[in-house]
């Protein structure tokens, strides 16, 4: 066993802090949580103390694309790289990106769209210890209309039977969740615009029903207000982006749908990268409020928010979730609440609440040690001193 202690331990959820705290780790799991004084006399225990530091659960990035190259200069180049790179090379690149995320303190990733089930294969290699990486939740190729948003990932379906077949095929790949492109997007040349629905409510219900047959929840990419409304009515678990757009520069937030999301426990993932400050500075104030004000608006209505960055898009790296999270403080969220979103809340929304996201006996020992106190400045989350994934120190 080993004892890992720090000046403070944020066990989660927000408000739970142990001064001079410690976590006792046995194998891959947490055996006990308490003060250093309470736990340091355990027999056969190695002790690591991190002075001036905070120990907290590993972070969760609930929206990434490991087959996307975040160094691509523009979306067209990104699409071309995904289309022309071999499966083996994409797998190798995905593993490297996942490791970058882990080393930065993100111990769980949800991959929201790959090609050919590459991340499911990587997930299994990480589980067996053949590859070092974070815990992966995978969706496989996202379902989209022919020539629709992200068609190049291989999930196009034009009929009801093709949709069922796509869900079945992803289930056979071993995915953890189904992803459906309920609306258009921004990176695929020639696809419907982001505010336009790609599937109507009946088609989305078909996807959810088929996914349920395989024991899989559904995540819906939905920018448009109509797409959000239809996806929530269809029974999806999470709404990605949740932008409430109705046309170019037009936003209509639907309070009734937000209330339904809160009542059903449907979470929203903004999928906003560390570039938020540059984007806000480039927009007129009233437009910036429309774009980013949806997040406090959703929270005020009881909708759970989970943290994701769309990592893999140009200039959206895999190793700076900390930079992206500072958006929420800018919007008025308390820093300890943001830490809770990036750990406890996101874990529960992904069905991992009894696995990770908190520091408690029996949960996996996914631990992050950072300089300073993130409750007084989220920049501390980027000052990583140590990462442990399922009890193993990450080099």
Phi and psi in degrees as a GROMACS rama.xvg file:
@    title "Ramachandran Plot"
@    xaxis  label "Phi"
@    yaxis  label "Psi"
@TYPE xy
-136.149  146.621  UNK-2
-110.61  123.601  UNK-3
-113.865  120.796  UNK-4
-128.294  160.507  UNK-5
-153.955  170.665  UNK-6
-57.7338  -31.6832  UNK-7
-148.554  148.152  UNK-8
-122.619  120.685  UNK-9
-96.0156  101.07  UNK-10
-81.6148  -24.0225  UNK-11
82.6895  146.069  UNK-12
-72.0896  -169.34  UNK-13
-53.88  140.35  UNK-14
100.406  -16.3263  UNK-15
-95.5417  101.894  UNK-16
-132.797  131.171  UNK-17
-108.147  116.745  UNK-18
-73.9147  139.17  UNK-19
49.7857  52.0121  UNK-20
-92.9183  171.98  UNK-21
-154.42  155.384  UNK-22
-126.793  126.423  UNK-23
-94.1992  124.359  UNK-24
-113.316  129.256  UNK-25
-123.289  110.454  UNK-26
65.3715  -125.438  UNK-27
-92.3433  -2.10919  UNK-28
-123.249  163.151  UNK-29
-82.667  126.798  UNK-30
-95.0684  -32.5366  UNK-31
-162.475  154.685  UNK-32
-133.901  131.813  UNK-33
-173.791  -162.304  UNK-34
-78.8461  161.009  UNK-35
-62.0492  -38.9605  UNK-36
-61.9644  -39.1342  UNK-37
-67.4309  -34.1411  UNK-38
-107.245  -12.4872  UNK-39
-76.3328  -10.3337  UNK-40
-94.8561  7.42718  UNK-41
-62.632  140.199  UNK-42
-72.705  153.496  UNK-43
56.7406  39.6297  UNK-44
-120.86  128.249  UNK-45
-84.9622  142.162  UNK-46
-121.346  125.67  UNK-47
-117.197  122.924  UNK-48
-114.273  133.435  UNK-49
-111.279  102.23  UNK-50
-76.9093  140.973  UNK-51
73.0355  14.3325  UNK-52
-121.535  167.986  UNK-53
-119.979  135.972  UNK-54
-107.562  127.574  UNK-55
-146.339  169.881  UNK-56
-62.5925  150.019  UNK-57
-58.9763  149.08  UNK-58
-78.9891  161.653  UNK-59
-124.784  124.147  UNK-60
-107.524  106.975  UNK-61
-90.6244  10.8617  UNK-62
-154.854  97.7313  UNK-63
-136.26  167.883  UNK-64
-134.188  97.1867  UNK-65
-69.7888  -18.3507  UNK-66
-88.7703  -1.16244  UNK-67
-90.462  142.396  UNK-68
-96.2309  106.893  UNK-69
-70.2633  -7.16699  UNK-70
-92.4949  -2.65363  UNK-71
-60.2636  140.101  UNK-72
-71.0267  -23.644  UNK-73
-160.899  168.019  UNK-74
-58.6999  -37.7721  UNK-75
-61.825  -42.0149  UNK-76
-66.3085  -37.8849  UNK-77
-60.7717  -49.3812  UNK-78
-58.7791  -44.1486  UNK-79
-63.0174  -40.6691  UNK-80
-64.4473  -41.7877  UNK-81
-64.5062  -41.2983  UNK-82
-67.8479  -33.8031  UNK-83
-103.348  -5.79562  UNK-84
-87.291  138.954  UNK-85
-68.0821  160.256  UNK-86
-58.2884  -44.4332  UNK-87
-63.9354  -40.7677  UNK-88
-69.5568  -40.285  UNK-89
-61.8082  -40.1  UNK-90
-61.0071  -45.6906  UNK-91
-61.8384  -43.3913  UNK-92
-65.71  -41.4114  UNK-93
-61.4201  -40.8607  UNK-94
-62.4243  -41.0641  UNK-95
-65.2678  -39.5063  UNK-96
-68.8464  -38.9948  UNK-97
-63.4529  -39.29  UNK-98
-66.6834  -38.4295  UNK-99
-58.0785  -43.994  UNK-100
-62.2122  -44.638  UNK-101
-61.3922  -45.9413  UNK-102
-63.2445  -23.1233  UNK-103
-86.5646  0.837047  UNK-104
106.721  2.80839  UNK-105
-95.7758  107.54  UNK-106
-96.0061  -6.75661  UNK-107
-137.782  132.337  UNK-108
-124.446  139.654  UNK-109
-106.625  115.879  UNK-110
-84.8419  120.417  UNK-111
-101.438  31.028  UNK-112
147.597  113.611  UNK-113
-127.3  -165.996  UNK-114
-121.006  129.506  UNK-115
64.2519  22.2704  UNK-116
69.8751  25.3996  UNK-117
-60.7024  -39.0548  UNK-118
-75.1511  -25.5945  UNK-119
-65.5027  -40.2263  UNK-120
-63.2824  -44.2911  UNK-121
-63.4152  -42.2552  UNK-122
-54.5098  -45.3879  UNK-123
-66.4149  -37.0916  UNK-124
-65.7409  -37.775  UNK-125
-67.3441  -41.4846  UNK-126
-60.6724  -37.829  UNK-127
-84.988  -7.42688  UNK-128
87.637  3.18901  UNK-129
-69.2594  -26.4695  UNK-130
-134.884  143.03  UNK-131
-88.1173  129.012  UNK-132
-175.041  176.927  UNK-133
-78.7103  168.272  UNK-134
-62.8227  136.357  UNK-135
-118.402  133.588  UNK-136
-108.655  126.413  UNK-137
-119.425  150.249  UNK-138
-119.475  -14.8408  UNK-139
72.2819  -166.861  UNK-140
-62.4061  128.93  UNK-141
-72.7482  144.407  UNK-142
-74.5626  130.906  UNK-143
-148.83  167.164  UNK-144
-78.9267  160.311  UNK-145
-54.2777  130.126  UNK-146
62.739  20.3833  UNK-147
-87.405  -172.449  UNK-148
-60.3443  123.841  UNK-149
65.5927  30.006  UNK-150
-57.4622  -28.0656  UNK-151
-68.2816  -8.8217  UNK-152
-85.7459  -8.47197  UNK-153
97.1199  17.2299  UNK-154
-107.852  24.3402  UNK-155
-68.264  141.616  UNK-156
-152.293  127.307  UNK-157
-108.801  -12.5376  UNK-158
-129.22  168.34  UNK-159
-58.9367  -44.6404  UNK-160
-66.4327  -36.7634  UNK-161
-65.0907  -36.6158  UNK-162
-63.0979  -45.414  UNK-163
-60.5095  -41.8811  UNK-164
-65.1227  -38.3033  UNK-165
-63.6807  -43.453  UNK-166
-61.8683  -45.5399  UNK-167
-60.2645  -42.2557  UNK-168
-65.8459  -41.1668  UNK-169
-64.8219  -39.5784  UNK-170
-60.1771  -40.0009  UNK-171
-66.031  -28.4325  UNK-172
-71.9511  -13.0234  UNK-173
89.4681  26.2495  UNK-174
-69.5679  162.908  UNK-175
-98.4517  -14.2253  UNK-176
-160.764  152.952  UNK-177
-100.998  137.68  UNK-178
-113.129  131.349  UNK-179
-125.82  135.259  UNK-180
-87.0128  86.6999  UNK-181
-67.7895  -28.6589  UNK-182
-126.822  173.482  UNK-183
-71.9155  -177.119  UNK-184
-144.65  -162.974  UNK-185
-116.694  -12.8472  UNK-186
-103.608  -8.0837  UNK-187
-102.118  111.566  UNK-188
-57.0578  130.761  UNK-189
83.7597  -3.54879  UNK-190
-81.1287  165.66  UNK-191
-57.5873  149.381  UNK-192
-64.1378  163.1  UNK-193
-63.4189  -28.1385  UNK-194
-84.5024  -8.2934  UNK-195
-92.3834  134.311  UNK-196
-70.4237  140.883  UNK-197
-98.6208  -32.713  UNK-198
-126.198  140.591  UNK-199
-83.3292  -179.798  UNK-200
-62.4241  -39.5929  UNK-201
-63.4358  -42.5157  UNK-202
-65.5279  -39.1371  UNK-203
-66.2522  -37.168  UNK-204
-64.1674  -37.7354  UNK-205
-61.2238  -44.7603  UNK-206
-61.6053  -46.7599  UNK-207
-63.0902  -42.2461  UNK-208
-64.1774  -43.3345  UNK-209
-67.1106  -39.8603  UNK-210
-62.2034  -41.6806  UNK-211
-62.1823  -33.4686  UNK-212
-59.7611  -27.9501  UNK-213
-101.481  8.71283  UNK-214
71.8966  29.498  UNK-215
-117.93  134.416  UNK-216
-77.8856  171.03  UNK-217
-125.475  135.034  UNK-218
-108.275  133.043  UNK-219
-113.638  120.76  UNK-220
-72.4431  116.435  UNK-221
-150.281  107.444  UNK-222
-89.4459  -45.8282  UNK-223
-70.5353  146.33  UNK-224
-59.7539  -43.8734  UNK-225
-63.7426  -41.1884  UNK-226
-63.7876  -41.1752  UNK-227
-62.3257  -47.6717  UNK-228
-58.3282  -46.1  UNK-229
-69.6607  -38.2936  UNK-230
-65.5091  -42.3428  UNK-231
-65.4785  -43.0091  UNK-232
-63.0842  -30.877  UNK-233
-75.8673  -19.2661  UNK-234
104.288  26.3834  UNK-235
-70.7783  159.939  UNK-236
-88.0301  -39.1983  UNK-237
-133.689  150.635  UNK-238
-113.578  120.096  UNK-239
-90.1046  131.271  UNK-240
81.9838  -59.3174  UNK-241
50.8246  55.8668  UNK-242
-87.3538  -18.5242  UNK-243
62.6987  34.8347  UNK-244
-87.1879  148.311  UNK-245
-124.804  -4.08704  UNK-246
173.435  -179.733  UNK-247
-58.4193  115.278  UNK-248
71.0953  11.5219  UNK-249
-113.004  134.568  UNK-250
-131.624  135.758  UNK-251
-137.601  105.63  UNK-252
-81.6594  126.315  UNK-253
-97.4128  103.269  UNK-254
-63.7907  -35.4654  UNK-255
-65.6217  -40.8992  UNK-256
-68.1923  -38.3102  UNK-257
-61.3906  -40.6602  UNK-258
-63.857  -37.9772  UNK-259
-67.0519  -39.4618  UNK-260
-59.565  -45.7944  UNK-261
-62.3531  -42.6438  UNK-262
-67.1496  -36.084  UNK-263
-90.2828  -7.04655  UNK-264
74.6426  28.2763  UNK-265
-82.748  121.561  UNK-266
-93.0893  154.396  UNK-267
-113.81  137.138  UNK-268
-119.57  113.746  UNK-269
-66.8981  -28.0789  UNK-270
52.9906  51.9666  UNK-271
-108.144  130.829  UNK-272
-86.7695  -177.852  UNK-273
-69.5411  -6.16675  UNK-274
-81.0783  9.07602  UNK-275
-57.4938  -38.6751  UNK-276
-66.4763  -42.329  UNK-277
-62.8919  -40.0945  UNK-278
-65.6673  -45.4581  UNK-279
-60.2986  -43.5183  UNK-280
-65.8295  -23.8993  UNK-281
-87.0178  -9.13447  UNK-282
-105.777  148.975  UNK-283
-58.7477  146.404  UNK-284
-53.7072  -38.8779  UNK-285
-69.8292  -31.606  UNK-286
-73.6039  -42.1837  UNK-287
-58.7081  -38.0244  UNK-288
-66.0341  -38.6678  UNK-289
-63.1746  -42.35  UNK-290
-70.7152  -50.2971  UNK-291
-101.028  -19.3038  UNK-292
-66.7295  -13.5616  UNK-293
-63.4641  -25.1539  UNK-294
-72.8397  -52.6636  UNK-295
-63.5487  -31.8447  UNK-296
-61.3905  -44.2962  UNK-297
-64.7055  -45.0078  UNK-298
-61.5323  -39.5921  UNK-299
-62.1512  -25.1007  UNK-300
-96.7887  11.564  UNK-301
83.9241  10.7784  UNK-302
-80.8635  128.538  UNK-303
-70.1897  134.884  UNK-304
-108.933  132.563  UNK-305
-117.344  158.31  UNK-306
-101.292  130.09  UNK-307
-156.793  160.336  UNK-308
-126.378  -4.59228  UNK-309
58.5249  33.6065  UNK-310
-55.081  137.264  UNK-311
116.462  -26.4485  UNK-312
-69.4769  158.094  UNK-313
-52.1437  129.772  UNK-314
65.6399  18.5103  UNK-315
-117.332  88.803  UNK-316
-76.878  166.453  UNK-317
-86.4774  -11.8192  UNK-318
-117.747  28.2935  UNK-319
-141.031  50.3331  UNK-320
-59.9804  -34.7076  UNK-321
-58.2082  -41.7373  UNK-322
-65.7548  -36.8387  UNK-323
-68.3034  -36.1965  UNK-324
-66.7636  -22.7778  UNK-325
-65.9881  -16.7324  UNK-326
-55.1067  -41.34  UNK-327
-66.9456  -36.0599  UNK-328
-65.8479  -40.9882  UNK-329
-56.9305  -34.4696  UNK-330
-84.1705  -1.98603  UNK-331
106.326  1.28423  UNK-332
-74.2019  142.077  UNK-333
-68.3947  143.605  UNK-334
-60.4925  -40.0483  UNK-335
-67.437  -28.7993  UNK-336
-68.403  -37.1908  UNK-337
-65.8053  -41.572  UNK-338
-59.732  -41.2542  UNK-339
-61.1337  -42.5854  UNK-340
-59.7683  -40.6843  UNK-341
-81.1733  -0.849763  UNK-342
-131.016  -83.66  UNK-343
-60.8439  -50.0672  UNK-344
-65.6744  -46.1742  UNK-345
-65.1912  -38.5514  UNK-346
-61.6551  -46.136  UNK-347
-63.3518  -41.469  UNK-348
-64.3404  -29.2874  UNK-349
-91.7087  7.07111  UNK-350
78.4308  20.5494  UNK-351
-114.528  17.0069  UNK-352
-62.2511  -24.6171  UNK-353
-102.335  16.7933  UNK-354
-120.486  -44.1567  UNK-355
-154.111  -177.292  UNK-356
94.1234  -12.4442  UNK-357
-139.689  166.019  UNK-358
-107.204  102.291  UNK-359
-152.487  149.193  UNK-360
-55.1369  135.409  UNK-361
95.4385  -20.0587  UNK-362
-82.3157  160.351  UNK-363
-62.2658  144.204  UNK-364
-83.9754  70.5878  UNK-365
-96.2421  104.941  UNK-366
-127.433  146.754  UNK-367
-131.121  130.308  UNK-368
-114.387  124.423  UNK-369
-129.335  155.088  UNK-370
-69.932  142.501  UNK-371
76.802  -159.946  UNK-372
-127.851  108.103  UNK-373
-63.1125  -16.2286  UNK-374
-69.8407  -20.7006  UNK-375
-106.82  -1.74412  UNK-376
179.055  110.756  UNK-377
-64.5225  -15.3458  UNK-378
-58.0994  -22.9568  UNK-379
-59.3654  -29.2138  UNK-380
-63.5588  -21.6148  UNK-381
-88.1931  -7.4967  UNK-382
-95.6657  69.9621  UNK-383
-77.5899  129.784  UNK-384
-107.306  -30.1963  UNK-385
-161.085  149.188  UNK-386
-133.628  137.196  UNK-387
-126.496  126.578  UNK-388
-112.68  113.467  UNK-389
50.6574  44.4965  UNK-390
87.4011  -14.3303  UNK-391
-95.2377  130.931  UNK-392
-66.0207  137.697  UNK-393
-98.2024  123.824  UNK-394
